[in-house]
Amino acid sequence: MSDDDRSTVRGRVGRYGRVGVAVGGAAMRMAGSRYLGREADHERNAADLKVALGGLKGPLMKAAQILATIPDALPSDYARELAELQANAPPMGWAFVRRRMAAELGPDWQTKFADFPREAAKAASLGQVHAATDLSGRKVASKLQYPDMASIVSADLNQLKLAFAVYRRYDPAIDPSQIHAELSERLTEELDYVHEARNTRLYEALLAGESGVHVPEVIDDLSASRLLTTSWLEGRPMAAFAEDADPDAREAAALNMFRAWYVPFYGYGVIHGDPHLGNYSVNQDASINLYDFGCIRVFPPRFVEGVIELYHALRSDDRDRAAHAYERWGFENISNELLDTLNIWAGFLYKPLMEDKVQRIQESESGTYGATIASKVHEQLREIGGVTPPREFVLMDRAAIGLGSVFLRLRAELNWHRVFHELIDEFDLEGLASRQSKALEVQGLAPVG
């Protein structure tokens, strides 16, 4: 075993230990607080977990970011802390990069590039991106997976299950079993860059008619199972764009973001499950560059129909129709009390779509999208004995909250009602099923049940 390999093993053991200590310490404090009848110090526990998870980066950090948007898979204090984590893992050294590239493209890998810089241009949750140049002189993005990520993902998911178990004993409002199952499948898929290449091509096809959205082109002869090379798309970070762009540009960018996520969903039952700030950028014409297609969710057509049905049910105040829609989402045992509670959250998410007028995505000036409503929903779920969110809920909710936060940052004022109706007015379940099946087949992706 080489020194670098020994270092990797030592680092992995240390990683597991730090997570175990952080989760275990929070568990002991929670248990002690309950036994002694004291109020739990959520802020301290949240800060401890943030330090541990933030230092680890990688898949567990990514799972934490997703969890921070689900009301309320974790306490609000935890959600606030975890939402600040960014995917910025320490880069691999050049010795590691050379070995990893040789393993993916062969010992002569450097002859396949005109230039391949030693330093990474940016970090992803499972790898790092090099701004290379191919033999034709084109700038490309080569995403190289960190070493030993399969075992790290497996161990992180086990630690996440422990964290869920700790919180479940402390607070029974949310049963996280299906959340964990969904995160496990999605994170495991992200390890396979051949699968991500297929997802990227899928999105290129689904968004081919959207002039306001750009998807990178996959370069097959510079890609492998743990290396994905695409064309380089240059744009401004959303935060910088939102600060100084004029209102027309900000609204155009918001509309392009909305269509980037929801044209594939309502047209094909597919959604980009990771609206993280690092996964898109903005061009001078307010068009959007969309990146990172590892976390893609394909939904059964009945689920998409349920999302639309719930909208109509809320507009007409039809409780039976709403209950049926939630069942299509995968919720079970819909009592009147659970229906009322779920409708609070759904009413918040659908509110901008209800009225045919220009408005912001949220009336409040709060910088946290949905936090107050999520807290109210959480309290009521606790009172009625809790709920098990279905797997399909996880990334759909992640997309809604993540995009809502972007629209809030952009201060965009649009007629969301009309934008939404452009996508759903011609909805046809059989048509969606047929389009989805054909699109997945072309890219060699598995159909959904």
N, C-alpha and C positions, 0 to 999 in steps of 0.2 A: 504493500500500500504506500502510495506516495505521500509526501508531507502535506500536499494540498488536500488529498483525500482524507488524511487523518484530521486535518483542520476542519473539513466539512463534517466529519462524524462528530468531532468534539463540539462544533458549533450547534449541530442538531440536538445533541444530548442537552447542552446548555439551554437551548431554545425550549425544549419540552419542560425542563426544570423550572424556568422562569414563568412559563404559563401556569404550570401546576401550582407554584407558590402563590401567584397572583389570584388564581381562581380559588385555591384552597384557603388563602387568607380572607378573601371576601366571604367565603362560605362560613368560616369560623366566626367572623364578626356578625354575620346575619343570624347564625344559630344562637350565638350568645345574646344578641339583642332580643330575640324572641323568647329565650329561656328566662332572661332577667326582666322581661317586660319593658325594655327600653326601645326608644326610637332608633331604627337603623340609620347609620351614618352613610347615606347613599352617596353623598358627594365624595367622601373619602374613598369608598369602595370603587366608585366610577373612576376617580383619578388614578388609583392603583392599577386598575385594569387598562386604562388608557396608556399608562407608561409601559406596561408589559407588552400589550398588543402593538403599540406604536413602534416599539423597539424591534419587534419581530418582523413587521411588514408582511409581505407575502399573502398567502391564501386566508389565514385567519383574520388578518387586517381587512381583507376584502369582504369576508363574511360579516365582519363587524360593521362595515360601512352600510351593507345592505340591511342588516338588522336594525340599524339606527333609523330606518325609514318605515319600519313596520309597527303600527300602533297596537299594542305596545309589547313587542317581544322582549324588550328589556326596560328597566325603569327609565324615566325621562332623564334623570341625571346621567345615566350611562349613555343614553342615546345622544345627549348633547356632546359629551366628551368624544364618543366614538365617531360622531359625524365629522369631527375635525381631522381625523386621520387621513393622510394622503398616501397614495401608492408611490413611494419614493425609496425603494430598497437600495441598500448599499451595492455599488456596481461590482461585477466580477473583475478580477485582475486579468491582465492580458494573457497570462499563462493558461488560466481557465478558459478564456475565450478561444484561444487557438485550439485547445484540445476539444472543446465542444463543437467548434466549427468543423474540425477534421472528422469528428464522429458523424456529423450530419451530411457533409458534402464531399468527404474524402480528403486524403492528405494534400492534394493539390488545390484545396479550396481557394487559396489566395489568388490563383491564376484566373478564377472565375469573376473577379472583381477588378475594376480599374483602380479602385481605392477602397480600403476598409479601415476606418480609423480605429485606433486602439481604445479611445475613450467613448463610452456610450453617450448618445445624445439625450436619452431619457430613460426612465425606469418604468416598467410595468409591474403588476403584482406578482407575476410568475416568471418574469424575465426582464431583459433590457434591450433597448432598441439602439442600433448603430445606424448613423446616417451615412450609408455607403454610396458608391458609384458603380454602376454595372459597366460592362465592356462597351456599351453603346454611348456611354457618357451621361446616362440618365441617373439622377439622384433617386436612391431607393431607401426604404426603411427595412432593415433586417432585424427582426425580433428573435432573440436567442434565449431559450429557456434556461433558467438557473439549474445547476446540478441537483440531482436527487429530489426533484420536486414531487414525484409520485409518493414517496414515503413521507415527505413533509406534509403534503395535502392530507394523506391518510391520518397522520398523527394529529394534525391541527383539527380535523373533523372530530376525532375522538375527544380532544380537549374541549371543543365546542359543545359536544354532547354533555360533557361534565358541567360546563358552565350553565347550560340549559337546565340540567337536573337541579343544580343549586338554586337557580332562580325559581324553578317550578315549585320547589318546596317552600320557598319564601312567599311566592305570590302565584296563586293558581288561576289568574285571569286568562292567561294564554297557555294552551298546551302546544309546545313547540315541536312536537314529534314530526309533523309533516313539513314544517319549516326546515328542520334539519335534513330530512330526506331530499327536499328540493335543492338545498344548498350543496349537499353531497353530490348529487347527480350533475349539477351545473359545474361545480369546481372540478370534478373529475373529467368532464368533457373538455374543459379549458386546457387540460394537459396535452391534448391531441391537436397539434397545429395543422394536421391534414384536415381534421374536422373543421377547424376554424377557417381554413382556406375555402372549404366548401360553403361555409356560412357567409364568407365575404363575397363570394361569387353570387350566392343567393341574393344578398342585399343589393349587389350591383344590378341584378336583373329586376328585382322588385321596385327599385327606385330609378330605373332607367328613364322614366318619364318625368322625373322631378328635377327641373333645371336648378333648383335652389339647394340641392343636396349632392355632395360628391363622395363617392366610395372608392378607395384605392384599388388598383388592379393587382391581382396576385401574379407573381413571377414564379412559375413552376420550377424552372431549372435552378433556381436559387432558394428553394424551399424543401423542407423535409418534415419528419414527424415532430421535431423539437426546434425547428427553425422556420420562420415564416417571413418571406421577403415580398414586399409590395412596393408599388410606386409611392413616392414621397408626396404628401399633400401638405403644403405650407399655409398656415393661417394664424390669426391672432388668438391668444387665449380669450375665452369668453369674459373673464373678469375684467381684463383690460379693455375689451371692446365695449362692455356695458358702462364703463366709467366715462368714456368720451364720445361715444357715437351719438348722432342726433336721433330724435324720436322716430323718424321714418325708418332709419336703418335698424334701430332696435326692434321695431315692430316687424320689419321684414325678417330679421333673424329669428324672432320668436315664431313666426308663421312657418318658416323653414324647419325649425326644430320640431314643431308640432307635426308637420307632415313627414319628417324623417322617421318619427316613431310610429305614427298612427296610420299612415298609408299601408305599410306592411301588415299592421295588426288587423285593421278592418277589411283589407282586401285579401289577405292571405293567412291570417291567424298566426302571424309571426311578430315577435317583439324583441328589440334590443334591450336586454335586461340590466344594462349598466350605464345609466346616464350620468356617469362621473365626469367632473369637469375636464379631466385629462383625455376624455374619449371623443372630443370634438373641438373644432376651432372655427373661427369665422373669417371669411374673406372680405375684401374691400367692397364687394357688391352685396354683402350680408348673406351670401350663401354659406352653407355649413359643410365642413369636412367631417365625416363620420369615421371613427377608428374603432379598432378592437372588437372583433366579432366572435370572441370566445364564449361569451355569456348570452346566447341566443335561446329564446324559448319559443317552441312551436306548440300552439294550443289546439285542442280539439275544436272543430267548428262550433259545437254546441256551447262552448265557453264564450266565444265571441258573441254568439247570439244572446247569451245570458247577460253580457255587459250592456248590450243595446236594450234588452228587455228591462233591465233594472232602471235605465234612464227613463224609459216610457212609463214605468210603474211609479217612479218618484214624481214625474210631471203630473200624472193623473191621480196621485195619492191612492193607488190601487194596491192594497196590502197583499192580497192573494197573488197578484202578478209579481210583486217584489219577492215574496217568499219562494215562488217558483224560480225566479231568476237566481236567487242565492243558491238554490239547490243545483242549478246548472253550473254555478261556480264551483260547487263541490261541498258547500256547507251542509251539515246534517242536523236533524232534530230542531227545526226552526220554530221555537216557541214564540209567543207574542212578545215576551220580554227581550229575547234575543233579536227578533226582528226590529224592535224599536231601537235597540242599541246599534245594530249594524246600519240602520238607516241614518243614524247621526253621522257616522263616518262617510257613508255613501252620499248623503246630502251635501256634505262639505266638498267632496271631490267633484260632484256633478254640478254644483251650484253655478259656476261660471258658464256652463253650457245651457242652463235653463232659460235664460232671458235673452231675447233677440235685441241686444244692445251692445255698444262698445263699452268695455270695462276692463279693469285689471283682474288678474287671476285671483287675487285675494284683497278684500277691502281693508284689512288691517295692515298697518305699516310695519308689523313685526317682521324681523328678518328670518324667523323660523316658520316655515310653511307647515301648518297643520298641527303644531305642537300642543296648543291649547285644546283643540278638539280631540286629539289623540288621548290626552290625559283624562278628559271627561269620559270617553269611550272605555278606557281602561278601568276606571272606577266602577262603571256600570257592569262591565263584564265580570269584575270581581264579585259584585253583589249578587249576580244571577248564577254564579257557579262556574263561569269560564266558558271558553270556546276553543275548538281546534281549527285554526285556519287551514283550508285546503292548500295543497301544493301550488295549484294554479294561482292562488292569491298573491304569492310571495313576490314574484317579479313584476306582475301587473301593478301591484301597489308600489313597488320600488320605482317603476317607470313614472307613475302618476305623481308621486311625491318629488322625485328627482327633477322631473321637468317643471313641476310647479315652482320649485326653488329657483330654477333658471329663469322662468318667466317673471318671478318676483324680482330677481336681480336686474333683469332688463327693464323693469318698470313698463312692460309692454301693455298697451291698451288695444284690444282687438275685440271683434264680435266673435267670441269663441263659439257661440251658438251656431252661427252660420258656417264657420270653419268645420265644426263637428258634423253638421248635417250634410255637408258636401260629401262626407265619407260614408254616412250611414243610410241616406235616403234611398239608395238603390240596393240596399243589402239583400242578399239572397243566400240562404244557408247552403243549398246544393251548389250554387255557383262558387261560393267560397271553398267548399270542400273539393270541387273539381280543380280550381286554380291552385290550391295548396298542394294537392297530390301531384299535379304536373310539375310545379316549381321544384318540389323536393326531389322528384324523380330525376329531373334534368341534372341536378347537382349531386346525385348519389346519396342523398340524405334519407334517413329512415322516416316512414310515415308515422303519424300519431294515431293513437287509438280513439 
